[in-house]
Amino acid sequence: MKALTFIDLFCGCGGFSFGLERAGLKCLAAVDLNPEAVAVFGRNFPHVQHALEKDLTRFNPKDLAVLIDHAAVDVIVGGPPCQGFSIVRQADGANSGVRMVEDPRRHLYKEFLRFVGYFKPKVFVMENVLGIRSAAGGEYYARVQQEARALGYRVLPRVEDAFTLGVPQKRRRQLFIGTRTDLPHYFTEPLVRPTRACANSSLWMAIGDLPPLAAGTGDDDTAYDIECRDRYVKQFGRKYLDEVYEVGKSKTLTSHKARPHSDRDLGDFAKLREGENSKEAIKRGVKFDFPYDKETFKDRYTRQHRKEPCSTIVAHMSRDGLMFIHPTQNRSLTAREAARVQSFPDWFVFSVPRTHQYRLIGNAVPPLVGEAVGNAVKEHLKRAVKPTEDTIFRTSSPIPTSRNQALAWLEELVCAVDAKQLRKLPDEDFKRGWYAVGFLFPFLHPDGALESGCRVSNEAPNGMELKKVDPRLVAPFFEQSGWPVLLQPVAREAHRRHAAGGLKHHELYPSEALVAALWMPKEALWMPKEQR
């Protein structure tokens, strides 16, 4: 089978790309504005012909198409800079209210979608921090989904927990997964599935075999400590070392060099118990030498715990690393230790100065997350194949055979909503109407209605001919999910019945209805005229 192809935008040092390649996808090009990021990407992906240092606000998708010889692009991934949506900015009032600060980085998602609109990949996956959900009252969270739907994509927002994917840290991020609406299958593939990593991974599983260091010591290139390795293997085995860090491919250890700290900081580090931060230490009576305000000092110092996942690795580590103190040694984590917590293999070389190493590592998508995404996308595209005409209706599911029939089935649900009798509708009658929803609204995802937000638009999208049948089927609608306000209770009821056993999984996500709608495009009332 031919490998799926992808482009990585805002690629950073290549964590997302490496994970996708592990899943069997092929990178056609990677683009980032940062020269250090592109240098590290090029060093570790010599087979990728186009690792480009470009400003995506000025780079034309047509020029990229020429470089890749107009090859078909199956997937586009990327993580537009997320600092404009960070939780820290929300905490200081910069992301909301009267103190909201306009940050141009918040608009870079538009450049990502500009490339999506040009190349029309089957799937796109955009990663960002959870802060995008609430920044500016959820405005950008809604915009990403609304603008992607306008490009012809069915959008599923999903929060991924890196820890459940084997990454040894407390890292949660927002994914936007877009699938082209001409693909007859809802994206429902879970990211949580068996991986090359162990479940319930801890910080010590990530760094427990690395040579001990004092602050300010170590080399850019050093030998492994065999005795440490042997002790580690007796406790954890070799799975994590071999499958995640691929230690067999690396003869020496790079970037394991501890940064220096002042005597005052080292003295304060020593006062912390394992797994404790400065706020907790102050509560038990510890007095730090650092001149602090008890109201703002909080977790300036944090000593990590061996048996727990590490705190989220962030780009801020490039400044001081004080929130990432080694669990047993009196220093902060090295760049290699941070890279391991992010699930980078040991042979991945960060060929830039240490400050840049920390920043690139903190900004990266963990490779194990990228691999899980790649596997899920492959599974989805394997299923999303348009069947032949004679197989469409070979199913026990209630598939509409015409536009008028779908409308008649949907009318039963609308009447039940109006009469507040939706829950009393028999399962078979509800199922018939639910399949009509899938037939008439194939650009909506069933999960979207569970998180529609509060922003409502009364302006019907262009080309939505359903407004001639019943205007309420078109507007008002939720900007975030795209679901008409009238039909949101229907989607919620579908999920309730699924949880109660009244709808099976394939009935909650009625892909057969999508197939029927796509097979009869002239019958579809939702499709903008310019897309027919």
HELIX and SHEET records of a PDB file:
HELIX    1   1 GLY A   15  ARG A   22  1                                   8    
HELIX    2   2 PRO A   35  ASN A   44  1                                  10    
HELIX    3   3 PRO A   61  LEU A   67  1                                   7    
HELIX    4   4 GLN A   83  PHE A   85  5                                   3    
HELIX    5   5 ILE A   87  ALA A   91  1                                   5    
HELIX    6   6 GLY A   97  ARG A   99  5                                   3    
HELIX    7   7 PRO A  104  HIS A  107  5                                   4    
HELIX    8   8 TYR A  109  PHE A  119  1                                  11    
HELIX    9   9 LEU A  130  ARG A  133  5                                   4    
HELIX   10  10 ALA A  135  GLY A  138  5                                   4    
HELIX   11  11 GLU A  139  ALA A  150  1                                  12    
HELIX   12  12 ALA A  162  LEU A  165  5                                   4    
HELIX   13  13 LEU A  203  ILE A  207  1                                   5    
HELIX   14  14 ILE A  226  PHE A  236  1                                  11    
HELIX   15  15 LYS A  239  LYS A  239  1                                   1    
HELIX   16  16 TYR A  240  VAL A  244  3                                   5    
HELIX   17  17 VAL A  247  LYS A  249  5                                   3    
HELIX   18  18 ASP A  263  ALA A  270  1                                   8    
HELIX   19  19 SER A  278  LYS A  283  1                                   6    
HELIX   20  20 ALA A  315  SER A  318  5                                   4    
HELIX   21  21 ALA A  335  VAL A  341  1                                   7    
HELIX   22  22 ARG A  354  ASN A  363  1                                  10    
HELIX   23  23 PRO A  367  ARG A  383  1                                  17    
HELIX   24  24 GLU A  389  THR A  391  5                                   3    
HELIX   25  25 ARG A  403  ASP A  418  1                                  16    
HELIX   26  26 LEU A  422  LYS A  424  5                                   3    
HELIX   27  27 ASP A  427  LEU A  440  1                                  14    
HELIX   28  28 PRO A  446  GLU A  451  5                                   6    
HELIX   29  29 GLU A  465  LYS A  468  5                                   4    
HELIX   30  30 PRO A  471  LEU A  473  5                                   3    
HELIX   31  31 GLN A  488  ALA A  500  1                                  13    
HELIX   32  32 HIS A  505  LEU A  508  1                                   4    
HELIX   33  33 SER A  511  TRP A  519  1                                   9    
HELIX   34  34 PRO A  521  GLU A  523  5                                   3    
HELIX   35  35 LYS A  529  GLN A  531  5                                   3    
SHEET    1   A 7 ALA A  51  GLU A  53  0                                        
SHEET    2   A 7 LYS A  26  ASP A  32  1                                        
SHEET    3   A 7 THR A   5  LEU A   9  1                                        
SHEET    4   A 7 VAL A  75  GLY A  78  1                                        
SHEET    5   A 7 VAL A 123  VAL A 129  1                                        
SHEET    6   A 7 ARG A 172  ARG A 180 -1                                        
SHEET    7   A 7 TYR A 153  ASP A 161 -1                                        
SHEET    1   B 2 ASP A 221  THR A 222  0                                        
SHEET    2   B 2 LEU A 253  THR A 254 -1                                        
SHEET    1   C 2 VAL A 456  SER A 457  0                                        
SHEET    2   C 2 PHE A 477  PHE A 478 -1                                        
END                                                                             
